Amino acid sequence: MPKEQRENACSVPLLLVAQCQPCPEPSPSWQANPFQHRICHVFSTSVDGDDSLSFEDFLDMLSAFSDAATSDIKSNYAFRIFDFNDDGVLDRKDLEELVNCLTGQGEEARLSSAEMEQLICNVLEESDIDKDGTINLSEFQHVISRSPDFVSTFAVGRARALCVCSSSGFGAGWLPSGNSSVQGARSIP
Amino acid sequence: MSQLPAFTLRVPENTESDGQEPSPDNEGALHSSFCELIEEQSSLVAGAIEMELQERSREPSALLPPLDPMATAGLEPKQGEQHPGYATTLRILANMPSHTIGRSRGAIISQYYNRTARLRRRSSRPSLQQLSHTARPSLRQYDLESDPTNATLADKQSLLAKELLSLPPAQRSQVLLEVPLSLEEKRSLRRQLSQRRSTPGLRVHSSEPTSPCAWCQDCIVLGCRTLWYRFLALIHAAQPWHYALKQISGRFGSSVLSYFLFLKTLLLFNIISFLLLLVFVVALQAAYPPAVASPRPFTGLELLTGAGSFTHSLLYYGYYSNTTLNDPSASSPSGSTSPSRATQLPYNMPLAYMFTIGANFFATCILLMYSMYHSFLKSYRVGSSTGVLAIKIFSAWDFKVVQRHSVKLQSENICTQLKELLAEQRLRSCPLSLPQRLRHITVLLLAWLLALGTVLGCVVAVYYFSELMHMVQQKQGAAAGSVWLQEGVLLALPFVVSLLNTLMPHFYNLLAAWEKQDSPEAEVYVAICRNLLLKMVVLGLLCYQWLSRRLVCSAKECWETCVGQDLYRFVVMDFIFTLLDTGFGELLWRLILEKKLKSKRRPEFDIAQNVLELIYGQTLTWLGVLFAPLLPAVQVVKLLLLFYIKKTSLMQNCQSPSKPWQASHMSTVFITLLFFPSFLGAAIFVSYTIWWEKPSETCGPFRGLQTIYQTPKVWVELLEESNPNIAWFGWIPQYLVENTVFLFFLTGMVLAVIYFNIQVLRGQRQIICLLEEQIANEGEDKKFLIQRIHCIYDDKVHCA
């Protein structure tokens, strides 16, 4: 068999697996994470718009959260996760929702409106360089580049990734396809 | 030429002919060209919106972006009356490249196309004659004919594939790795790449049935790759404590994890030291044991005091012989290998001992500097001190934490930290009045005076106590006391020092609570500073006492073994007190909080304090390596036990710390503290001992010499006598090590490199400031253009 056909044949079982077992809910390990719905939304490529993750979307997610992913990829996906209204920039509403997710859902845990106002004004002052009232992707990446902790906090780690993978019913299998090899959580070329 | 880029003005010919900028007389022409531009863009936008709807059906919200951007950009829509061009302007703004890159796949592909094109075109630029005069200089980087901004998605993909083919394969796979697209799209890109790569000539070749050889080869390659990936996975899983560390990070976050990673690093250092010493010194001496007076029977107390039957054992310096082991010229020693062996390699024990200790310190130095460099690279960024709040909210959420309770705790911590940061900022914006500031400064000064006073007090106390113990032992030596009293005297000084080291940090915590520093980070640094000062000053005093031979000793004639025993006792006492501190500080405190005070909060894991204890223990080991070669083994055992005990206590009793903790930054600080006072201090102590101290006459591998450093000199002289041809070998120590000019030269070079790097950093900071100014100016330009467009639109509407 010529090489291309063989590669296509190998990837077919992968697609079958993906179609049989989509993951409609976020993975069990992230049930408590306040960003779970945004993560599903960002990584989902389903045409129905129901935010379901196929196996490949799941792999994309693990790849983006792995330790081997570059800061570029992480900041790109982080930007999309934080962009709650999907308009391509982080404006005031997005930042407000982000802070509310971070501080938790309880009433006493939230910041007061004066504090929120002060916080958002400060954040925009620090990161909005062209002063248009929003943070676009480049400005976000500029802020992230100054934070050495981002790469380690926006990560899940290998053992967790394999545990998560197997507990969600997919199983970390080794697929001998020439193009994309599954290695648990290494960055996927 | 398909379309002109959006920012080129189509200025009519009569203004361009004289080459000047359009004068105010020609504003009518300018206005009309702007109107045409807007209409054109609106139709393009309508077309683009349809395209994007086909690509991705989930973007209805992108069509009507919220009103806020325009409000803050200074174009307030008047109450109840919106500018008629408002919706169009918003649509145009929503499709600006800087907005679309954040949400659309097509934009990402375009961006990577341009990046890859720039990679290819670094040396060659399109000539200026091909571009119109009004094109901006940055346009010269683009190929206007194939500008992909308005192409379809499929076209964009094929353009990107074409660009990628022109790159070398390694760079190509690197670019593919870094593109933030989904797996499907990367696969389709790869398919396009492989289709394009096989040219018509070769395609014929690849479509014929492959020969069995090629098929075998492919199978082998695939099989090898599979095996390699499985092997990699095994390696990752086989790392020690892999699952335990993931458990800890899942519950407590990266901050507590940094303590355990530090412990793992120290364990690695000690294992390397131990292996070096084992192979080159200990094992060989064990194979050829010297004749020793009748060994004392083993009682359990030796594990605590290191004296008794351990005194004349491999553990200490005094056991090691000063002769050449297995020397064929000497008479065969008793218990040696059979004389029928063909070759007998002589082994110069004093030389081996000294060089192994030297190699040990050298290897540790290199490893430490490499860890510091690695850690510094990860944690330092230019300009990371500004923009704290933005960095905080974007990188505060630790995705490693998964348990429900821990997530809730993390949210609470983040909330508290944000509130503290905001309060601090409010305080800074309205500074304190003069009496308040004076009061604050007085409190700070008092606290520092108190801290330094306690350090001095502790040092004096330790000094007098050791003098007392010395006197007691001398009196005891005359009269034979009970065994317990003798052992007790030996243990008294380590007990007192460890007690002070355990209690004083709690006192410093109380002092910090009274002092109330401005920021929680300053609190952590101040606490580390005070604790470190106390520990290092006490250790300095002890070193002075050891070198001046004023110590409590069980082996009177061999002062090195005495020092080794003392250090062994200090290490063991440190371990016992760490256990007691864990037990009382964490377990007992949690029981009190739960049962008596009925509070839900548990004691916090004090990371700084625990790391400083580890650094102190490691300093003791490094100080003692020369005198007790098996001390790294003792430290390895201690660290292994400490890991499991600390982990169990953490899981059962503690909660994650509520103070903010920049894990990567603090890891760098701790490795630096491990290098700078701890390792360098120990290295200076050992170097001083080797260069200046006279070894004892009756024991150890260096007996009879003036200083330990004479050993290699004696050896070099022997070599020169036996073979005059290698006399040059003696020049190395003379000119490199003893001559100070070479050392000055080395230091000068290092200082020059540091100065150069500082200047480079300063230049980079200046460039960042300039670029930020430029971007702010572009933002102003954008606002100006939008206002002008609105004015023109108004004029047009009024005229019409």
Interface residues (C-beta under 8 A of the other chain):
Chain A: M1 P2 K3 E4 S11 S29 W30 Q31 A32 N33 P34 F35 F43 T45 V47 G49 E56 D57 L59 D60 A64 F65 T70 D72 I73 N76 Y77 A78 F79 R80 F82 D83 N85 D86 D87 G88 V89 D91 R92 K93 L95 L98 V99 L102 T103 G104 A109 R110 L111 E115 Q118 L119 N122 V123 E126 S127 I129 D130 K131 D132 G133 T134 N136 L137 S138 F140 V143 I144 S145 R146 S147 P148 D149 F150 S152 T153 F154 A155 V156 G157 R158 A159 R160 W174 P176 G178 N179 S180 S181 Q183 G184 S187 I188 P189
Chain B: S57 R58 E59 S61 A62 P65 P66 D68 P69 A71 T72 A73 A94 S98 H99 T100 I101 G102 R103 S104 I108 S173 L176 L177 E178 P180 S182 L183 E184 K186 R187 R190 R191 S194 Q195 S206 S207 T210 D218 L222 R225 T226 Y229 R230 L232 A233 H236 A237 H242 Y243 K246 S249 G250 S254 K378 S379 Y380 R381 V382 G383 S384 T386 G387 V388 L389 A390 I391 I393 F394 S395 A396 W397 D398 F399 K400 V402 Q403 R404 V407 K408 S411 E412 I414 C415 L418 K419 L422 Q425 R426 Q662 A663 S664 H665 E772 I775 A776 E778 G779 E780 K782 K783
